[in-house]
């Protein structure tokens, strides 16, 4: 038995060599770049600088078509920030018919601490973030320059969503409270409402008295991010629920400040687009 096995080994080895020699590794016949979007650069007179926009257009989009689309304005929308994974999430949820085909406009950052924060009276904030306090100007840029640019150059239908996390969610909250009609929907994830000793949270009830009559949806989400972050997010949602806003709140105990955004947006898109 053993003798027969050893007699067979040379034959097996020869067959293996021959088989390997017959296998040909495929050669590429064509190579091209792969893209999930396009990039526009616009000059902002309000900000006094050029800004980069990373734009995802849904499958089937054509500038000459009569079909129009909702738009998600994504803060922290640089290519190395949240644009790629959020555009991929929108593409997947569109493919699975969880949400309608949607344009994503990622607003690339230059100085997010400057753009996403209002002036603070907190000495530590000023020391840690010396360039801060220009959110009013950035909000004017969004309303007066960015949105008109997108409406002029892309097939939009007037449904506008603002999405932000952390300091971006602080800005989204400020827009909701001070200029709510700029958007129909707000995705506020892990808002940094601790800024300026939680002054925006304290002013929220008074600011909400001037809400427009239009229907506005708001989604607030937070992960396991400590008592302050979790408590502020929950308190914001409770204040918002006292109004005519459609408000959703979600807590993700398995998430943290670094990874909660993707899961939170998945849930938020589902809530904003319930199955009929």
DAPE-V915061 format. One record per residue. PHI is phi in degrees with one decimal (NA if undefined). NEAR is the number of other ideal C-beta (glycine too) atoms within 10 Angstrom. D_FIRST is the distance of its C-alpha to the first C-alpha in Angstrom with 2 decimals. Layout:
[[PHI:NEAR:D_FIRST] [PHI:NEAR:D_FIRST]]
This chain:
[[NA:4:0.00] [-65.3:6:3.80] [-62.2:6:5.41] [-63.8:7:5.25] [-60.7:9:6.39] [-69.4:8:8.95] [-67.4:9:10.00] [-78.8:9:10.91] [-56.0:9:12.89] [-57.5:9:15.85] [-66.1:9:16.30] [-63.7:10:16.44] [-64.0:10:18.81] [-64.7:10:20.95] [-65.0:10:21.22] [-62.2:10:22.30] [-62.7:10:24.85] [-64.6:9:26.22] [-63.3:9:26.59] [-64.5:8:28.42] [-69.3:8:30.68] [-78.7:7:31.60] [-75.6:6:32.75] [-109.3:6:36.45] [-72.0:4:38.27] [-59.5:5:41.33] [-105.5:5:44.69] [-68.1:5:47.73] [-97.4:5:50.33] [-159.6:4:53.00] [-136.3:5:53.81] [-147.2:5:56.78] [-76.0:4:58.09] [-118.0:4:57.60] [-131.8:8:60.63] [-108.8:14:61.49] [-173.8:17:65.20] [-136.4:10:68.12] [-124.2:13:70.46] [-112.1:14:74.26] [-117.3:9:76.62] [-124.2:14:80.06] [-93.4:10:83.13] [-99.2:17:84.64] [-73.6:9:88.34] [-67.2:15:88.28] [-86.1:17:85.59] [70.4:8:86.72] [-161.8:11:83.22] [-87.2:10:80.52] [-124.7:20:77.79] [-94.0:16:74.29] [-117.2:22:73.20] [-97.2:24:69.55] [-124.0:19:69.59] [-100.2:24:66.93] [-110.3:19:67.90] [-66.4:18:66.12] [-57.0:8:64.20] [88.9:9:66.68] [-63.7:14:69.50] [-145.0:9:71.97] [-61.5:8:75.36] [-94.9:5:77.09] [-77.6:10:75.79] [-80.0:6:78.11] [-69.6:11:75.44] [-120.2:13:76.13] [-137.4:19:74.00] [-70.2:21:74.39] [-129.6:25:73.95] [-102.3:26:72.28] [-94.8:24:73.89] [-104.8:29:71.34] [-74.0:27:72.61] [57.7:24:70.31] [-96.8:27:69.22] [-67.5:17:68.15] [-62.1:14:64.82] [-95.9:9:63.47] [-114.7:20:64.88] [-105.4:24:64.60] [-63.4:25:65.02] [-64.0:17:61.43] [-75.0:12:60.00] [-73.5:24:63.11] [-61.1:24:63.18] [-64.6:14:59.51] [-64.5:19:60.32] [-63.0:23:63.24] [-61.2:17:61.12] [-66.3:13:58.48] [-70.0:18:61.09] [-70.4:16:62.89] [-60.3:12:59.73] [-89.5:8:59.15] [60.2:10:62.85] [-82.8:16:63.59] [-143.1:19:66.43] [-72.7:14:68.39] [-55.9:17:67.67] [-140.1:22:69.34] [-84.3:23:70.38] [-114.7:27:69.50] [-113.0:23:71.85] [-88.3:27:70.50] [-90.0:25:73.38] [-67.4:19:72.17] [-87.1:19:73.50] [-115.6:13:75.74] [-145.9:13:76.93] [-66.3:22:75.83] [-66.2:16:77.70] [-68.8:18:80.87] [-77.7:25:80.42] [-98.5:26:79.10] [-122.1:23:81.59] [-90.7:19:85.28] [-57.9:13:87.55] [-116.7:17:86.95] [-99.4:9:89.36] [-79.6:14:86.60] [-62.3:8:86.86] [-67.4:9:83.15] [-57.1:19:82.24] [-63.5:14:84.59] [-70.9:8:83.15] [-73.5:11:79.48] [-130.9:17:80.09] [-67.2:10:83.05] [-96.6:11:82.82] [-76.1:22:82.87] [105.1:18:85.43] [-111.9:18:85.43] [-64.1:21:83.96] [-59.0:13:87.24] [-67.9:14:87.05] [-67.5:26:83.40] [-65.0:20:84.21] [-64.3:15:87.03] [-58.8:21:84.62] [-61.7:21:82.33] [-77.6:16:85.20] [-93.5:13:87.46] [-121.6:17:85.08] [-68.0:21:81.41] [-60.3:18:81.75] [-61.5:10:84.32] [-62.7:16:82.08] [-64.9:19:79.10] [-63.2:14:81.35] [-76.3:8:82.79] [-103.6:13:79.59] [-134.7:17:77.06] [-85.4:17:77.03] [-107.4:17:77.81] [-116.1:14:79.07] [93.3:9:80.85] [-87.4:16:78.19] [-125.4:21:77.57] [-117.8:22:75.25] [-110.0:24:75.34] [-123.7:29:72.20] [-151.5:30:72.15] [-127.0:26:70.40] [61.5:21:71.79] [-63.3:22:74.83] [-63.7:29:74.25] [-74.5:29:74.60] [-60.6:26:77.77] [-63.7:26:79.14] [-59.8:26:78.06] [-65.2:27:79.90] [-62.9:23:82.96] [-61.9:24:82.96] [-57.3:23:82.67] [-81.5:21:85.60] [-108.2:16:87.86] [-143.0:14:87.05] [-61.2:20:85.12] [-73.3:13:86.00] [-64.9:17:83.98] [-137.2:25:80.84] [-91.6:18:80.00] [-140.3:20:76.89] [-129.0:27:75.95] [-110.2:30:72.51] [-114.3:30:73.23] [-116.2:28:70.18] [50.7:29:70.52] [-65.8:27:74.19] [-84.1:21:75.57] [-75.7:23:78.69] [-66.9:18:79.15] [-55.5:24:80.85] [52.0:20:84.52] [52.8:13:84.29] [62.7:15:83.27] [-64.6:16:86.56] [-67.3:22:85.19] [-64.1:21:83.96] [-66.4:11:87.39] [-84.8:13:89.18] [-54.1:20:86.90] [-57.2:13:89.04] [-70.1:9:92.14] [-64.4:15:90.41] [-73.3:17:88.91] [-68.4:7:92.40] [-105.8:9:92.68] [-61.1:16:89.54] [-72.9:9:89.99] [-76.1:7:89.88] [-61.2:9:86.81] [-75.5:10:83.52] [-128.0:20:81.30] [-101.9:17:77.81] [-132.3:25:76.63] [-127.1:25:73.24] [-115.8:29:72.94] [-138.7:27:69.57] [-153.7:29:68.45] [-100.7:24:65.35] [-78.6:14:64.97] [-127.7:19:67.34] [97.6:13:69.63] [-60.2:7:72.76] [-68.8:12:75.09] [-60.9:19:73.01] [-66.5:16:71.97] [-65.8:15:75.47] [-66.2:25:77.21] [-63.4:26:74.97] [-64.5:14:75.53] [-64.2:15:79.26] [-59.1:25:79.51] [-62.9:20:77.93] [-66.4:12:80.30] [-64.7:17:83.32] [-64.3:25:82.23] [-71.1:14:81.80] [-83.8:11:85.54] [-111.1:16:86.30] [-88.0:12:85.82] [-72.1:18:82.59] [-89.0:15:79.30] [-117.0:19:77.35] [-124.5:19:73.69] [-129.9:18:72.20] [-139.9:19:68.55] [-113.6:17:67.04] [-115.5:19:63.46] [-63.9:9:62.44] [-86.3:9:59.01] [-103.5:21:60.69] [-129.1:13:62.53] [-62.6:17:65.05] [-81.3:10:62.44] [-123.1:12:60.27] [-73.8:23:62.41] [-57.1:28:63.96] [-60.6:14:61.12] [-64.2:17:60.61] [-64.7:25:64.38] [-67.6:24:65.09] [-54.8:14:62.43] [-66.7:14:64.23] [-63.1:26:67.64] [-63.2:24:66.98] [-63.9:15:65.86] [-67.2:16:69.04] [-75.8:21:71.28] [-131.0:15:69.68] [-64.2:7:69.22] [-65.4:6:67.51] [-96.2:3:70.14]]
